Amino acid sequence: MTFDQALAFVLEEEGGVANDAADAGGLTKFGISSREYPEVRLSTFSREQAIAIYKRDFWDRLKCDNLPWPVALVLFDTAVQHGSTNASRWLQQALNVKADGIIGDITTRAAWATSLAALEDLLSARAFWYAGCGGFLHFGRGWMRRLFRLHSEIEKGFA
């Protein structure tokens, strides 16, 4: 599986323009928020520009090409929602390695030896984060649906 397939999953969740007053990210387009990327003019921001950001700042930064598909997809999607550092640490905690936020050799080896149950631990961490978030009543159903879809996708990688 590839970046393009992971991107398709993320864009299905993050596609379009959103400017919900309850969203701390502010105005977003293709999932890229004006809060995280204030230099981007979202009014003229293209899908191709969003793809370049996803590839550079998420997929490549987290070395997803070095990871098995289910792990790469979970890590990528988690980083898009929660930031790369949180995603890396949550993955490392699920893999029972030092949670230093750096995807290096130890994390990569553990990822290749992991199980569906470990990735379910990471999804559970996300669910707990969502449940404690002030926006849960407003966004919770969508967030949980996303986790269920993600679980369904990664489960296929262990079949």
Phi and psi in degrees as a GROMACS rama.xvg file:
@    title "Ramachandran Plot"
@    xaxis  label "Phi"
@    yaxis  label "Psi"
@TYPE xy
-134.24  174.861  THR-2
-55.0698  -43.172  PHE-3
-59.0875  -37.8397  ASP-4
-71.6714  -40.3895  GLN-5
-65.8425  -40.4949  ALA-6
-61.9204  -41.2122  LEU-7
-59.8461  -41.0618  ALA-8
-62.0816  -49.5177  PHE-9
-64.0259  -44.8384  VAL-10
-67.5073  -26.6003  LEU-11
-63.7205  -32.6705  GLU-12
-86.6857  -33.6757  GLU-13
-109.252  1.16964  GLU-14
-64.8784  157.893  GLY-15
83.8459  -168.631  GLY-16
-111.376  137.4  VAL-17
-137.454  138.937  ALA-18
-145.101  62.3703  ASN-19
-84.3266  126.287  ASP-20
-59.671  -23.6838  ALA-21
-82.9121  -7.60811  ALA-22
-92.1488  117.248  ASP-23
-63.5843  -20.1367  ALA-24
-72.3367  -13.8447  GLY-25
72.8794  -154.965  GLY-26
-60.5561  130.328  LEU-27
-131.019  150.061  THR-28
-139.401  125.825  LYS-29
55.1003  28.6786  PHE-30
83.7217  -1.89488  GLY-31
-92.2477  120.582  ILE-32
-94.846  146.754  SER-33
-66.5233  -24.9743  SER-34
-70.4258  -44.6985  ARG-35
-78.9651  -28.7441  GLU-36
-128.141  68.063  TYR-37
-64.3577  -20.3614  PRO-38
-77.2066  -12.998  GLU-39
-86.0453  129.276  VAL-40
-87.6299  98.4815  ARG-41
-64.7226  -23.4762  LEU-42
-63.7274  -27.4212  SER-43
-116.998  9.06054  THR-44
-71.8358  130.027  PHE-45
-101.864  163.819  SER-46
-59.231  -40.0789  ARG-47
-63.0415  -38.2485  GLU-48
-66.4354  -39.6038  GLN-49
-62.9617  -43.2081  ALA-50
-60.3119  -42.0607  ILE-51
-61.3566  -40.4046  ALA-52
-66.3325  -45.7917  ILE-53
-58.997  -42.7566  TYR-54
-66.2505  -51.4526  LYS-55
-70.7447  -51.4655  ARG-56
-88.1396  -13.72  ASP-57
-121.673  -69.0191  PHE-58
-58.8909  -54.4089  TRP-59
-71.1197  -42.4355  ASP-60
-58.2785  -36.1086  ARG-61
-91.599  3.68113  LEU-62
56.6783  41.4324  LYS-63
-63.2579  -26.6628  CYS-64
-62.5853  -20.9751  ASP-65
-90.1223  -0.724755  ASN-66
-109.693  153.464  LEU-67
-64.1832  151.455  PRO-68
-48.498  -52.7893  TRP-69
-60.4478  -38.93  PRO-70
-68.2307  -44.4168  VAL-71
-59.7318  -44.306  ALA-72
-63.8595  -46.9115  LEU-73
-62.929  -44.7683  VAL-74
-63.4158  -45.9163  LEU-75
-60.7691  -50.9457  PHE-76
-64.0829  -38.9726  ASP-77
-65.0325  -40.9649  THR-78
-63.7119  -40.0533  ALA-79
-61.2537  -39.8699  VAL-80
-82.7692  -34.9672  GLN-81
-125.3  1.37455  HIS-82
92.3675  150.818  GLY-83
-65.17  -38.9212  SER-84
-66.7806  -47.5099  THR-85
-59.2756  -44.9897  ASN-86
-60.5048  -45.6972  ALA-87
-62.0887  -45.1947  SER-88
-66.3547  -41.891  ARG-89
-62.6363  -40.8526  TRP-90
-62.6144  -46.8791  LEU-91
-61.4351  -39.2043  GLN-92
-62.8215  -42.5347  GLN-93
-65.1154  -31.081  ALA-94
-88.4195  -3.02138  LEU-95
60.7072  43.2699  ASN-96
-122.179  168.964  VAL-97
-56.1728  125.074  LYS-98
-88.5865  75.2115  ALA-99
-99.8583  -2.00652  ASP-100
80.6168  6.23619  GLY-101
-112.576  123.272  ILE-102
-86.8624  93.7696  ILE-103
-116.323  -160  GLY-104
-61.3924  -41.1438  ASP-105
-65.219  -46.443  ILE-106
-63.9737  -41.6287  THR-107
-62.8909  -45.0181  THR-108
-61.3923  -43.7825  ARG-109
-63.5355  -36.6162  ALA-110
-63.4274  -38.8966  ALA-111
-70.7679  -18.9236  TRP-112
-105.054  8.80639  ALA-113
-81.3062  173.264  THR-114
-122.272  167.894  SER-115
-59.9072  -38.6532  LEU-116
-59.2386  -37.8398  ALA-117
-66.0223  -41.461  ALA-118
-68.9749  -31.474  LEU-119
-64.056  -31.861  GLU-120
-62.6652  -41.0951  ASP-121
-65.1195  -43.6193  LEU-122
-62.2326  -35.9781  LEU-123
-64.8879  -39.551  SER-124
-59.8452  -40.9276  ALA-125
-63.7823  -43.921  ARG-126
-61.5764  -41.9054  ALA-127
-63.8008  -40.8015  PHE-128
-61.0946  -47.6004  TRP-129
-57.7598  -46.6356  TYR-130
-60.5882  -30.8805  ALA-131
-89.5801  -2.66844  GLY-132
-83.7681  141.231  CYS-133
-59.6399  -24.0097  GLY-134
-90.1222  8.78054  GLY-135
-60.9245  -42.8265  PHE-136
-61.8874  -32.9195  LEU-137
-82.6933  -43.973  HIS-138
-109.921  -7.00353  PHE-139
-54.8368  -44.4003  GLY-140
-58.8301  -45.5385  ARG-141
-64.0601  -42.5597  GLY-142
-61.5126  -43.4154  TRP-143
-68.731  -39.5977  MET-144
-58.9518  -41.3305  ARG-145
-59.8101  -44.7081  ARG-146
-63.0399  -40.2442  LEU-147
-64.7141  -42.1586  PHE-148
-62.5983  -42.548  ARG-149
-63.3653  -43.0514  LEU-150
-59.6618  -43.9529  HIS-151
-59.5195  -41.5119  SER-152
-65.8043  -46.5293  GLU-153
-73.5538  -27.6254  ILE-154
-59.1846  -37.0932  GLU-155
-60.529  -31.7618  LYS-156
-71.6743  -13.6547  GLY-157
-107.759  0.596879  PHE-158
